[in-house]
Amino acid sequence: MEKPAVFKVKQKTVSIIGLGNSFMGDDALGPYIIEYLRENYETMVKPVAEPLNINIKLMDASQDPILAGAVIAEGNPVILIDAAEMNLPPGEYRLLKIPDIRKNIDLRAVSTHGFNIVQVLDMADEFGYSEFVKILAVQLGSIHYGDAISKNVLINLNKIIKEILKEVREINEKENTYS
């Protein structure tokens, strides 16, 4: 008697990528959040990922920002975390889609490091995946070389992380949007 074929359901992948400069005060927030989520994976990330059968990739792209483009090219949902200049109080944040950013933010002022959101947006458009990319932009306050992340930004850390994990859940709920 032949064994029945076993089919494994493909896991959806969502990548959360921290952008920023780890030596420039509040601009270090993206990599900081990725490290924080890694350290708290069992209590914060795993309870979201497992019941939804989602593979959540946590990636610090501060040392190699071109990595963000490579992940976008995979065609899976991506949440980028970056400090931004949005004329808001430090620590305030916005979860933005690419059209929102292009319409409402001076893109030349968004990033404080060499590889900026403009390049990420262009890359996503070029690959045809811009609808799969969201950016959690956090208003920076202090961006002096050697500074730590400011209290005004860190005070919202739990809210920011909840927003990221909420977005992962919402990505899962969208029917037939992502393969």
Beta strands, then each sheet from edge to edge (+ up, - down):
strand 1: 12-18
strand 2: 54-60
strand 3: 78-84
strand 4: 93-97
strand 5: 133-139
sheet 1: 2+ 1+ 3+ 5+ 4-
end
